[in-house]
Structures are given as C-alpha cells and as structure tokens.
Amino acid sequence: MANAAYQAGVQFYDALRPEVTTEANRGRIGGIGVGVGYLGSCLAVGIGLLFSAMNCALYFTIVAAACPS
C-alpha cells in the first residue's frame, strides 16, 4: 500500500519538477526533496512512538486527524 501511494506521488513530483528548478540545479532540488521526505518519515515514526506509549485511543485519533485522506 505504501509503495502504491509513493508511486502515485512520484507522478506529480516529476510533472512539477520543471516548474520549480532549472536543468543546472535539478539534482540538488531532487536531493533536497528526498531529504525532506526522510526527515518527515523520521518525525512521523518518532511522534508515533511517543503517542503510542501514552494512550492508544488518543494516538489513533491524532493519526486520523493528521491523515484525512
């Protein structure tokens, strides 16, 4: 499921990349995008571990509110 969501997002990322960068710095912008993605993943795991240790009902409520789709 995660791979399918990733592949769906890559289509939009690839389509928008020419709008936000030039040929000269395309690799740098792509690297920043990957780095921000990994940072978001680490933050999500850390926050998930923090809240899961507290109260499962609260944790699921926060996840549901943060991911409305």
Buried (B, 14 or more C-beta within 10 A) or exposed (E): EEEEEEEEEEEEEEEEEEEEBEEEEEEEEBEEBEEEEEEEEEEEEEBEEEBEEEEEEEBEEBBEEEEEE
